[in-house]
């Protein structure tokens, strides 16, 4: 419990005064919910749901103890016997008959559009607004500012004309590919007009139009002098901006100044892995930003180059259909909210016995009440739904419990059943091997399944801790279990009727500065059948959007339905090495890489409350780190320690060495506190050590308990 919390007694709850004030003065007004009724129902349901929550966590612990014991008693794994054992303890359940999900009122952004998905920490209002507004992004800016275009001036603030020309060439090739002209190329177009509902493109001594006339949707401005042309391909809109006076249009014969892409069609506003929310102050900050998004009035003020700027939500985009009617395009990304999982509790509210409330229960109630404001104005969900992504569920019973929580919330705040939709993060081993039954438990709520391969790898390591030493981290991506896991997620999703109704997602691109590499590699997510995949920034969303023009994902999903389905046994190939013969040098290198990223992430989490950050690795390449990557690194070293691949003394020496590296990498951060040379006085360094040396005993290998504990110590 945080020492800084001051509590107000209401019903059988002790509520932090900061949270109590927020709920009563900001959250509830405008919802028609009376304060007394809210707290009374919240109190009743919190005390009703908490025992079941605790029971499910105990089941996790018991199963892990059973699995640990089995591996100790069976050092030579026979897969059939292992699988029978998992069935016997209830870890692996028998799949039921085939079925289709029947979720209603899902917005088209989820059901009909394949596109990038942003994930943004909700505690940062500016980032949240940037993400919401990333529905529409400049292709010119996204190309010019990244390594997609190579030039000597790539890192310079000075405009490079040659680089600019390469950007224009790239965009014209994009138009030629997806909006092919009947004659010649977009680079030869000198003027664009609309005649009799048709798009007419002037060439030298000739006219042409696009081959597929149905891709021309409308325009802005006048027919003989449009300011924008609206096109559509694979259900994604593209705007050609025409402004001959603009700097970017000076060398363009048609006066094209930019190409605007529909980019981050959906965004997850994250209360979980990317934030450091440990007390009421932190939680209220996230809740308030979410409330502002749902009411549509969130603003962020900041200084840039000596100027005070205000960021707010973009309006819908007005245009004229080719038949002359006025129409609108949604101006912002459809916003989803990721709550925390079932494990964590939070000191914002204490129950009648003095224990902390399960944080996921608190999130579900408060997030859903905030959504009531949107249900009145329908600016986020046009179909009147609430979208909550639920992480870190272990198996069908926990999925069923999530359904139970949402039902209680709906009852408490007067919503129709199944108004609250649920996204399933397929990131824990017991969910992966029982995915069909997890979906069945939420068949009328589910709108999304996603392979969170980072957390999934961490859970693989922890679940099989006693099986033997794990292979190197870099070898995990090519191991048989992870390929089976990724394929199984798609196979099960398609079999359960997700295509054209719900999202099948893939994980994050973790190198925000390596956009050229992303463009080469991330198209594989679409080829694998994903109709959304995570990106770390609005710019990455714009560039990844190009992939969805290249591939018709729904057609690809239809093809994948015919392939041989992944078997559960394939997911149970444990990634261990029986007789590791690595050199001391190789072992030290592996540990150094992990230790450096652990320290680089943890020091910002503990000292500054930054839940997700671009951490330079040992080679100074910026990598997006959050609790999932931390879970992998800490569990990996913990596993090697347990099996004698390395020693505690060896790891501690490396940690101290890497702490100096991290200190040096952060030398320009005025808020940064060095970990070296006084390691014993650094709570951040202590936390990093605990995550490794106590890693084997952390619940499911999660990092949250230790992070939260030490962050509260730091804050106090």
Secondary structure, DSSP 8 states (H G I E B T S, - for coil): --TT--EEEETTEEEEHHHHHHIIIIISTTTT--HHHHHHHHHHHHHHHHHHHHHHHHHHHHHHHHHHHHHHH-SS--HHHHHHHHHHTTSS------------S--HHHHT---EEEEEETT-HHHHHHHHGGGEEEHHHHHHTSTTS--TTTT-SS--HHHHHHHHHHHHHHHHHHS-BSSS-GGG--EEEEETTEEEEEETTEEE-BSSGGGEEEEEEETTEEEEEEEEETTEEEEEEE-TTSGGGTT-TT-EEEEEEE-EEEEEEESSTT----SHHHHHHHHHHHHHHHHT--EEEEEETTEEEEEE----EEEEETTS-EEEE--S-EEEEEE--SS-EEEEEE-TTS-EEEHHHHHHHHHHHHHHHHHHH-SS-TT--EEEEE----HHHHHHHHHHHHHHHHHHHT--TT-EEEEEEE-SHHHHTTHHHHHHHTTTTEEEEEE-HHHHHHHHHHHTGGG--B--HHHHTTSHHHHHHHHHHHHHHHHTT-TTTSEEEE-----TT-HHHHHHHTHHHHHTT-SEEEESSHHHHHHHHHHHHH--HHHHHHHHTTS----HHHHT---B-SS----HHHHHHHHHHHHHHHHHHHHHHHHH--SSEEEE-TTS-EEEE-HHHHHHHHHHHHHHHHTTSS-HHHHHHHHHHHHHHHHHHTTT-TT----SS-GGG-HHHHHHHHHHHTGGGSGGG-SHHHHHHHHHHHH-
